[in-house]
Amino acid sequence: MDELADIGRKLDVGIEVLKSIKGDTSALVIEIREHNKEQKGFNQEMREHNKRLEKILEKLAEK
């Protein structure tokens, strides 16, 4: 019976931890959205950079 009580206490603690995590995710969501915006800009820059490199490689291949 003590084992069941111990499991019950552990579950109660786990539930409280999960509740606090659930309530604290809004800041994380905002950070992820900001990161995604920055990543989109970076990806566009890389696509443009890659196009320039492709042109350089094409010119080198012609020689």
VENVENGI-V292956 format. One record per residue. N is the residue number from 0. SS is DSSP state (@ for helix, = for strand, . for the rest). PHI is phi in radians with two decimals (999 if undefined). PSI is psi in whole degrees, -180 to 180 (* if undefined). Layout:
# VENVENGI-V292956
<<N & SS & PHI & PSI> <N & SS & PHI & PSI>>
This chain:
# VENVENGI-V292956
<<0 & . & 999 & -36> <1 & @ & -1.09 & -34> <2 & @ & -1.11 & -41> <3 & @ & -1.15 & -39> <4 & @ & -1.13 & -40> <5 & @ & -1.12 & -43> <6 & @ & -1.08 & -43> <7 & @ & -1.04 & -44> <8 & @ & -1.12 & -42> <9 & @ & -1.11 & -41> <10 & @ & -1.12 & -40> <11 & @ & -1.07 & -43> <12 & @ & -1.11 & -44> <13 & @ & -1.06 & -40> <14 & @ & -1.11 & -43> <15 & @ & -1.12 & -40> <16 & @ & -1.09 & -45> <17 & @ & -1.11 & -38> <18 & @ & -1.09 & -42> <19 & @ & -1.20 & -35> <20 & @ & -1.16 & -45> <21 & @ & -1.04 & -39> <22 & @ & -1.33 & -12> <23 & . & -1.98 & 20> <24 & . & -1.63 & -10> <25 & @ & -1.10 & -39> <26 & @ & -1.14 & -37> <27 & @ & -1.14 & -42> <28 & @ & -1.08 & -42> <29 & @ & -1.10 & -44> <30 & @ & -1.10 & -41> <31 & @ & -1.12 & -42> <32 & @ & -1.09 & -43> <33 & @ & -1.11 & -43> <34 & @ & -1.06 & -43> <35 & @ & -1.07 & -40> <36 & @ & -1.08 & -46> <37 & @ & -1.10 & -40> <38 & @ & -1.13 & -39> <39 & @ & -1.07 & -43> <40 & @ & -1.10 & -44> <41 & @ & -1.09 & -43> <42 & @ & -1.06 & -41> <43 & @ & -1.12 & -43> <44 & @ & -1.05 & -41> <45 & @ & -1.17 & -38> <46 & @ & -1.08 & -44> <47 & @ & -1.12 & -42> <48 & @ & -1.07 & -44> <49 & @ & -1.10 & -37> <50 & @ & -1.09 & -42> <51 & @ & -1.10 & -42> <52 & @ & -1.12 & -39> <53 & @ & -1.07 & -42> <54 & @ & -1.10 & -42> <55 & @ & -1.09 & -45> <56 & @ & -1.12 & -39> <57 & @ & -1.08 & -43> <58 & @ & -1.12 & -41> <59 & @ & -1.16 & -36> <60 & @ & -1.19 & -28> <61 & @ & -1.24 & -24> <62 & . & -1.34 & *>>
